[in-house]
Amino acid sequence: MPDLANGAIYYLVFLFSTTLHEAAHAWVAMRGGDLTAYHGGQVSLNPIPHIRREPIGMLVLPLLSVALSGWPLGFASAPFNPEWARRYPRRAAVMALAGPATNLLLVLLAAVAIRVVASSGIFTPPSSVRFGQLIATDGGGLLAGVAFLIGVLFSMNLLLAVLNLLPLPPLDGSTAIILFMSDATARRYQDFLARRPALRLVGILIAWQLFSYVFQPIFFGAVNLLYPGTRYG
């Protein structure tokens, strides 16, 4: 049976992190001249507008997967105007990067929290690490819950950042790479993707197969940076 208490923490961190991710997309699009997400209510840290847009991806599917496996599986999106993205491809690329950048900021904040609590003597580096479990403590109850919450915040946001930066449609990385293209090449690339919506499914399938190979060394590399002199992985 899945641990539903831990699953609830995973879900709450997923909801919080995904809300900030999508709000960042929406805010940067608004600043760049596309008010689509703003009018949809997505320029908000309130999860309700984001859930209203993607109830399956942000509520039904993650809660169901938590109940079945203890782990939230879900998705979200922020709307944008394709004509705006085609007119301003570099602005669209910056908008795409805003979501993963927000997740990386949360990783950094969680890392600072881990270093602070590790220096307290109450929390210590663990003998081994795995996703979500990055801090050891002899205390139970509240202390163990705090340690787990910070570890999940670090791990979940690192996962969201790395996953979304893969240069595969429909992930953010597939738009972010436009920053390395000329405007003419970017528009041809955008038109190519727009005419082939099936590539979105292909991209998801490829990401699903490759992600563990990409994420594992990044995860252990990041954890090793957290605890200099200690080697994990």
C-alpha positions in Angstrom: 0.0 0.0 0.0 1.3 3.5 -0.8 2.2 5.8 2.1 -0.7 8.3 1.7 0.8 10.8 4.3 4.0 11.1 2.2 1.8 11.0 -1.0 -0.1 14.0 0.3 3.2 16.0 0.8 4.3 15.0 -2.7 0.9 16.2 -4.1 1.0 19.5 -2.2 4.6 20.2 -3.4 3.5 19.2 -7.0 0.6 21.6 -6.8 2.6 24.5 -5.4 5.5 24.0 -7.8 3.4 23.6 -10.9 1.3 26.6 -10.0 4.4 28.8 -9.7 5.8 27.2 -13.0 2.6 28.1 -14.9 2.2 31.5 -13.3 5.8 32.3 -14.4 4.9 31.4 -18.0 1.8 33.5 -17.8 3.5 36.5 -16.2 6.4 36.6 -18.7 4.0 36.3 -21.6 2.0 39.2 -20.2 5.2 41.3 -19.9 6.0 40.3 -23.5 2.7 41.5 -24.9 0.5 38.4 -24.9 -2.4 38.8 -22.5 -4.0 35.4 -23.2 -3.0 33.8 -19.9 -3.6 37.0 -18.0 -7.2 37.1 -19.2 -7.5 33.4 -18.3 -6.5 34.1 -14.8 -3.1 32.2 -14.9 -1.0 35.2 -13.8 -1.7 34.1 -10.2 -0.2 32.1 -7.4 -3.6 30.9 -6.6 -3.8 27.2 -7.8 -7.6 27.5 -8.5 -7.3 29.1 -12.0 -4.6 26.6 -13.0 -6.7 23.7 -11.7 -9.7 25.1 -13.6 -7.7 25.1 -16.8 -6.3 21.6 -16.3 -8.5 19.7 -13.8 -7.4 16.3 -15.1 -3.7 17.1 -15.0 -3.6 19.1 -11.8 -6.3 17.4 -9.7 -7.8 14.1 -10.9 -4.7 12.3 -12.3 -2.2 13.3 -9.6 -4.6 12.5 -6.8 -5.5 9.2 -8.4 -1.8 8.3 -8.9 -1.0 9.2 -5.3 -3.8 6.9 -4.1 -2.5 4.1 -6.3 1.3 4.6 -6.1 2.1 7.3 -3.6 3.4 9.5 -6.3 1.7 12.3 -8.2 1.7 12.1 -12.0 0.1 15.1 -13.7 0.5 18.0 -16.1 -0.5 21.7 -16.5 -0.4 24.4 -19.1 -0.7 28.1 -19.6 -2.4 29.4 -22.7 -0.7 31.7 -25.2 -1.4 33.2 -28.6 0.4 31.3 -31.4 0.4 34.4 -33.6 2.2 36.3 -30.9 4.7 33.5 -30.5 5.3 33.5 -34.2 5.7 37.3 -34.4 8.0 37.4 -31.4 9.8 34.0 -31.3 12.4 35.1 -28.8 9.8 36.4 -26.4 8.1 33.0 -26.7 11.4 31.3 -25.9 11.9 33.4 -22.8 8.3 32.6 -21.8 9.1 28.9 -22.1 12.2 29.2 -20.0 10.4 31.1 -17.2 8.7 27.9 -15.9 11.8 25.8 -15.5 13.7 28.8 -14.2 11.1 29.2 -11.4 11.6 25.5 -10.5 15.3 26.0 -10.4 14.8 29.0 -8.1 12.8 26.7 -5.8 15.6 24.1 -5.9 18.0 26.8 -4.8 15.8 27.9 -2.0 15.4 24.3 -0.8 19.1 23.8 -1.0 19.7 26.8 1.2 17.1 25.4 3.7 18.9 22.0 3.6 22.3 23.6 4.3 20.8 25.7 7.2 19.0 22.8 8.9 22.1 20.6 8.4 24.2 23.1 10.2 21.9 23.0 13.2 23.0 19.6 14.4 19.4 18.4 14.6 19.5 17.4 10.9 22.4 15.6 9.3 23.4 14.3 5.9 21.8 10.8 5.4 23.8 7.6 4.9 22.1 7.3 1.5 19.7 9.4 -0.5 16.8 8.8 -2.8 14.2 11.1 -4.3 12.6 13.2 -1.7 14.7 11.9 1.2 17.8 14.1 1.5 18.0 14.9 5.2 18.4 12.6 8.2 17.2 13.3 11.7 16.9 11.4 14.9 13.8 13.3 15.8 10.4 11.9 14.8 7.1 13.5 14.2 7.3 17.2 13.1 11.1 17.1 12.6 10.9 14.1 10.3 8.0 15.8 8.4 10.0 19.0 7.9 13.0 17.1 6.7 10.8 15.2 4.2 9.1 18.3 3.0 12.3 20.1 2.2 13.7 17.1 0.5 10.6 16.7 -1.7 10.6 20.4 -2.5 14.2 20.1 -3.7 13.7 16.8 -5.6 10.4 17.6 -7.2 11.5 21.0 -8.6 14.7 19.6 -9.9 12.7 17.0 -11.7 10.2 19.5 -13.1 13.1 21.7 -14.3 15.1 19.0 -16.0 12.0 17.4 -17.6 10.7 20.6 -19.0 14.1 21.6 -20.4 14.3 18.6 -22.6 14.2 19.9 -26.2 11.2 17.8 -27.1 7.6 19.0 -27.9 5.5 19.8 -26.1 8.0 20.4 -23.3 9.3 23.9 -22.7 12.8 23.1 -24.0 11.4 22.6 -27.5 10.5 26.3 -27.5 13.5 27.5 -25.5 15.9 26.3 -28.2 14.5 29.1 -30.4 16.9 31.4 -28.6 19.7 29.8 -30.6 18.0 30.3 -34.0 17.6 33.2 -36.3 14.1 34.7 -36.5 13.5 33.1 -40.0 14.7 29.7 -38.8 12.6 30.0 -35.6 9.4 30.7 -37.7 10.1 27.7 -40.0 10.6 25.5 -36.9 7.4 26.8 -35.3 5.5 26.1 -38.5 7.0 22.6 -38.7 5.8 21.8 -35.2 2.4 23.4 -35.7 1.7 21.3 -38.8 2.7 18.1 -37.0 0.7 17.9 -33.7 1.5 14.2 -33.5 5.1 15.1 -32.6 3.8 16.1 -29.2 2.9 12.5 -28.4 6.2 11.3 -29.9 8.1 13.8 -27.7 6.3 12.6 -24.6 7.1 9.0 -25.4 10.8 9.8 -26.0 11.0 11.8 -22.8 9.4 9.0 -20.8 12.0 6.6 -22.1 15.1 8.8 -21.7 14.3 10.8 -18.6 15.7 8.5 -16.0 19.0 8.3 -17.8 19.2 12.1 -17.9 17.8 12.9 -14.5 19.7 10.4 -12.3 23.2 11.8 -12.8 21.9 15.3 -12.5 20.1 14.5 -9.2 23.1 12.8 -7.6 25.3 15.6 -8.9 23.1 18.2 -7.2 22.9 16.2 -4.0 26.7 15.9 -3.9 26.9 19.7 -4.2 24.6 20.0 -1.2 27.0 17.9 1.0 30.6 18.7 -0.1 32.9 15.8 0.9 30.1 13.3 0.8 29.7 11.1 -2.2 26.2 9.7 -3.2 25.2 7.7 -6.3 
